[in-house]
């Protein structure tokens, strides 16, 4: 149905355009075509669904990562107390360094899960904002604001780099 309306609109735009301009149904430098609003809308909806799934998976994985960290913390504490009470003797077969390494791995996994969930939440919120702007008809305004925000320098980035280099 959209194709027939696009075909009906094509002769009008061809008659008013210059001979060197591309046809109305073809791709132009801006990449807009008569059927592109529905395609872009579907793409935005697909992105929204995908980002929501990623966010939900990270949130669902966080408790198991926290449980692993807690179990590793308990094992490291038990190994340390057993090593201290045995004074280097038999500590029940638990190596304190291995328990500490398992704790570090579990801590890193939890940290990555939390960072991923925050990143996916941010991406999901951006998709929601873009879809709302498209529905409300203020997509152009939102894109201009986002480009302006991206062009501004980040506050405190220099100090953060100095702190990272000092440690």
Secondary structure, DSSP 8 states (H G I E B T S, - for coil): -HHHHHHHHHHHHHHHS-TTS--TTS--TT---TTHHHHHHHHHHHHHHHHHHHHHHHHHHHHHHHHHHHHHHHHHHHHHHHHHHHTTS--TT--HHHHHHHHHHHHHHHHHHHHHHHHHHHHHHHHHHHHHHHHHT-HHHHHHHHHHHHHS--TTHHHHHHHHHH-
